[in-house]
Amino acid sequence: MLAFLRQNAPFLAAGTLLTFLSSFGQTFFIAVFSGEIREAFSLSHGQWGGIYMLGTMASAAVMVWAGGLTDRFRVRVLGPVMLLGLAAAMIALAFTPWVWALAVVIFALRFFGQGMLGHVAVVAMARWFVKTRGRALSIASLGVALGEASLPLLFAALLTMADWRTLWLGAALVPALGVLVMLWLLGKERTPQSHAESDVSFGMGARHWTRGEALRGPLFWLMLPAILGPAAFNTAFFFHQVHLAEVKGLAHVQLVALFPLYTGLAITAMLVTGWALDRLGTARLMPLSQLPVALAFVIFSLAEGQGGMFVGLVFLALTSGANATLPNAFWAEFYGTAHIGAIKALAAAAMVLGSAIGPGLTGLLIDLGIGIERQFIGVAGYFLFATLLMRLGIRRATRRF
C-alpha cells in the first residue's frame, strides 16, 4: 500500500483535493447556513427546499452534457475551470439580495461543487487505475469525507462569531487557491493514452459501451433507483439537520458534533470497501451496499436523544463509505473505460437530481404536516425496493462477461 501511495502520490492527491473542495457545493456544507438563508430571504422549509431543488435539478440537466467533457479534456484543464466557477458562485451567494438570484447561485454551487468537481475526480481515478481502481477511488474520496468531518463543525462554530455572508466570502478563497495546487500536482499529468496498453478496461461482452448503448440496455435503468436513493435521502437528512435536531430535542451543535464520528466510520467503510472491491468486484458487493442505510433510517425515525442518532449514523456511514467507491467502479467494470466520462455523467446527473428531489420533497411534506420521522420509515422501504431492482439487474448483466 505504501509503495502504491508513493508511486501515484500526485494523482491521488489531485483526486483527493478535488473531492475535498467539492464540499463547498455539497449539501452538508450549505445546510449549515439553512437557518440564516431562510431568515435572510423570509423562506419556509418548503420554499427553501423548493429553491434548492430547482437549482440542483438544473445542475443535473447540465451535467448530462458537461460530464462528457472528461472524455475530451484533461483534469489539468477541467479541474481549475471548475474550481474558479465554484469560487465565483460562493462570492455571488455572499452578495446576492434577491430570491430569484438565490436559485441561480444554488445551481452554480451544485454544478461546480457537488456535480463537476466530484465527477472529474472519480472519472480520473476510474480511468487512470484499473487493477487498483478500488483503492484509488477510496483514497480520492477521502477528500469529501474530510470536508464532511471538518467543515460543518468549523462553520457552525464560526457562525456564532461572524455573519454568514462574510463566512461565504472568506471561504471562496479556498477553491481559488486550490487552482494553484492542482496545476502543481498535475504538472505532468497521467493520461489514458500514455497508459493504453496497461490500463485498458473492457466492460460486458469484452468491449467498450457508448452512452447510447448503456441507455438502451436494462441494467442502467435497474440501477437508477439505487443511484438516486443515497443522493436524495442522505442529502435530505443533512439538509434538514437543523429541523431534525429540533424534532429530536437536541441543540443543533449536538447533532453536528456527531458528524466527525460518522465521517470517521464512513472513511473506514470506504477504505475496507476499496480493498474488497479490488478482490471481489462490484457485482458481489453492490447488492449489499444499501441494506445498512435502510436500517439507518428506521433508527432515525425511532431514535431518542443524541445516542440514538449516533447508532443510526453508524449504519448510514456503512452505506456512505461503500457508496463513495462502488458505483464509480461499477460503471467502468460493466461498461468499459473508453466512454466512462459520458456514462458516468449520466449517473452523476442522476445523483445530482436525487439530491434535488430529496430536500424538496421532504421539505414539502414537512410543510404539509407529514413529520420527518414518519417520512424516514418510507425512505427505508425505498432502499429495500432499490436493492431488489439492483440485485436483479446485476444478476442478469453478469451473464454477459
N, C-alpha and C positions, 0 to 999 in steps of 0.2 A: 504493500500500500504506500509506504514512504517513497519507494522508487517511482511509483506511478505519479505521486504528487510532485516530485522533483522534476520529472521529465515533462510534465504537462502544466506546470505551475502558471505560466502566463495565461493560458487558455482557460483553465479552471477559474483563475482569479477574475478574468473578464466576465465569465458567466455569472459568478457569484456577485460581482459588482452590479451588473445589470439587474439581477433579481432583487438585490437589496434596494437599489434606487427606485425600482418599481413600487416600493412600499408607499411612496408619496401619492400614488394614484390608486392604492388599494383601499378597500372599504374599512379595514381595521384601523387605518390612519385617519381617513376622512371622518369616520363615525365619532372619533374623539371630540370633534367640533360640532356634532349634530345639534346639541342644545343651543350653542351660540349662533349657529347659522339659522336655526328655526326662529330664534328670538329676533335676530337682526332683520329677517325678511318676513316676520309675522306668519309663519307657516305652521300648519298642523302636522301630525305624524304622517297622515296620508298625503298631504300636499308635498312635503319634503320627500317622502318616498316616491311620489309620482315624478317629481322633477329629476330625482336620482335615476329612476327607471328610464325616463325618456333620454337623458344624456347617455346613459350606459347602452341602451338599445341602439342609439345612433352610432356609438363607437363600435358595437358588434357588427353593424352593417358595413361600415368602412373597413373593418378588419378582414372581411372576406376578400376584398381586393388587396389591401395593403399588406396582408400577411404573405402573399405570394412574392413580395419584393425580396424576401430572404432567399429565394431561388436565383435571384439575379444580381444582388449586391452583397458585398462583403459586410461582415459585422463591423469592421473598422469604419465603414461609411454609415451604415444604418444606425448603429448604436449612438454616436454623437448627435445625429439629427434628432433622434427620439428623446434624448436627454435634454437638448435645448428646447424642444417642444414642451416637455414636461415642466421645465423651469419657467417658461413663459406662461403656462397655464396656472401655475402656483402664484405667480405675480398678479395675474389677472384676477384670481379669486380674492387676493388681498385688497384689491381696489374696486371691484365691481359693486355698484349701488343698486342694480336692477334685478328683479326676479327673473325676467326673461334671459338676461345675460348669465344668470346662475346656471341655467340648463346648458348653455354653450360651454361654460367653464367646466362643468362636470363632464361633458362629452370629452373635452380635451384632456382632463386629468385621467379619465378612464382609458381613453385611446392610447395616449402616450405612456401612461404608467402601467396599469394592470394589463392592457392589451399588448402593445408592441414591444415594450422592454422585456417582459417575460417571454413573449413569443420568440424574439430574436435570440434570447439566451438559450432556450431549450432546443430550438432548431439547430443552433450551432453545436450543442452538445450531442444531439442525436446524429448529426452528420459527421462531426469530427471524430467520434468514438463509436466503435462497433462492438468489439469483444468486451470492452469495459464501459459500455453505454450506461448501465445502471449506476455504476459508481460515479461517473461523470455527472449524470443528471442529479444524483442525490447531493453531490458536493456543490454544484451550481445552485441548487435550491436552498442551500444554507443561507443565502443572502436574504431571501424573503422571510425565512424563519428568524433570522437575526433582527430584521426590521420589525417583525411582529412581536418579538420579545421585548425590544427596547423602546421603540418609538411611541406606542400608545402610553406607556407608563411615564416616559420622559415628558411628552407634551401635555398629558393630563396634569402633571405637576407644574409645568410652565404656565398652564392656563390660570393657575391661581396667582400668578405674578405678572402676567403680561396680557395684552389684548390679543384676541385670536387672529386678527388681520396682521398684526405685527409678527406673530409667530410664522404665519404662512410666508410672509415676505422674507424673513430670515432663512427659513427652510429652503427657499428656492435657490440659495447659493450652493446647496449640496449637490444636486444633479448638474449644475453648471460647472462646478469643479470636477465632477465625475468625467466630463468630456476629456479633460487633460489626462486623467489617469487611464482612461480607455485607450486613447491614442498611444500612450506609452506602452501599455501592456501588449497591444496588438501591432507593434511596430513591424514585426514580421509575422503577419497573420497566417495561420494554418488554413489552407483552402481545400475543398473537396477534390479539386483537380490534382493537386500535388500528392494526394494520398489515394488516388483512384484504385490502384491495384490492391492495397491492403484494406481499405475502408469501405469497399463496395458492400452493400447490404440489400439483398433482394427480398421481396415480400412473398405473398401467396402465389403459387404457381411458378416460383423461381423467376419472377420478373418484377419490374417497377410499375406501379399503378399510377395512372394520372388521376387528377381530382375528379374529372367527369366519370371515370370508371368506378371510383370509390362511391360516388353518389348514386350510381345506377345499381350498386350491389346492396344486399340487405344488411350486411354487417354494420356499416356506418349508422344506419337508422336504428338498429337494435342497441347500439352502444350509446346513442344520443341521450336517452334519459339518464344514464349513469354519468355522462359528461355534464349535463345540465344540473343535476341534483346537488352535488357538493358546492358548486359555484353559487347556486340560488340560495340554498338554505344555510350553509356556513356563513355566507355573506349576510343573510338576514339576521342570523344570530348576533354577529358583531355589529351590524348596522343599528340594531335596536338595543345595544348594550346598556344605554342609559335608562331606557324604559324597562328593560328586563330587570335591572338592578332595583328599580323602584317596586316592581311587582314582587320580587323576592325579599323585599325589606332590607336591602343592602345599600350601603353607600356606593356610589359609582367606583370610587377608588378601591373598595374591597373586591369588586368583581375584576377590575383591571389588574389588581395585584396578582391574580391567578394566571394571567396571560403568560408571564415568563415561564411558569411551571409547565403550562400547556405547551408552550413552544419547545421547551427542552424535551418533553416527551415526543412531540412531533418530529423533532430532529433525530431522536433515537430511532423512531419508527421509520423515518425516511432513509437513514443510513443502513438499517437492517434490511429494508425492502430493496435498496440498491444492490446490496450484496446478494440477496436471494434471487433478484431478477437476473443477474449475470449467470446464475447457476440453474434456475428453474424455468426462466422465460415468463413472459407476461400471460400466456394462455392459462397457466395454472394459478397465478396469483390474482389476476383481475377479478374473477368472480367472487373472491372472498373479501375484497377490499372495502365494500360498503356495508357489511354486516355490523362492524363496530359503531358506525355513525347512526345507524338505525336505533341501536340500543342507547346511544348518547342522547338522542332527542326524547326518548321515553323518560330517561333520567332527568333531563332538563324540565320536562313537564311536571314531574312529581317531586323534584328535589326541594328541600327547605334549607335555607342558610348557605353560607359560604362553602361548608364541607360538601354538601350535596352537589353544588355546582362544580366543585373540583372533580368529583367522581365522573360526572358527565363529560367534563373536559378531557379526562384520561382517554375515554373511548373516542371522543371526537379527534383527539390527537393521533390515534392509531390510523384512522382513515385519512386524515390530513397529510400525515407523513407519507403514507403509501401513495396518495394521490399526487404528490409532488414529482414522483418518478414514473409510476406505472403507465398512466395514459400517454405520456410523452414518448416512452419507449414503445408502447403498443403500436402507434401509427407507423413507426419505422419498421418494426418487426413484421407487421402484417401487410404493409403496402410498399415497402422498399424506401430508399432514401433519395432517389432521383428527383421526385416531386414532393418531398416531405414538407417543404415550406408551404406550398399551396394547400396540401391536405391538412396539415397541422393548423393552417389558418382557419379552416372550417371549424375544427374542434375549438380553437381559441375563440372564434366568434360565438360559438355555442356557449362556451363558458362565460364570456362577457355578457351574452344575452341572459344566461341564467342569473348572473349577478345583478342584472337589471330587474328581472322578474321577482326575485326573492324579496328585496326590500319593498318594492312597490306593492306586491300582493299582500305581504304581511302587514304593511302599514295601512292599506285599505281595510283589511279585515279588523285591525285594531280599531279603526275609526267606526266600523260597523258594529262594534261591540263583541267581536269574537276574540277572546283573550289569547295572548301569545302562548300561554301554557296549553290551551286546547289545540291551538294550531300545531304545536310540536308533535302531538300524537299522530296527526295526519302526515306530517313530514316523515316520521318513522315508517309509516305504511308505504309512502312513496319510495323510500330507499329499498324496501324489500321487493317491491314490484320491479324497480330498475335492475336489481340483482338477478331476478329471474330472466328478464329480457337479455341481459348481458351474458348470462350463462348459456342461453340458447344460441345467441349469435356466435360466440367464441367456439362452442362445440361444433357448430356447422362449418365455421371457417377453417378450423384446424385440419379438416379433411383435405384441404387444398394444398397443404405443404408437402 
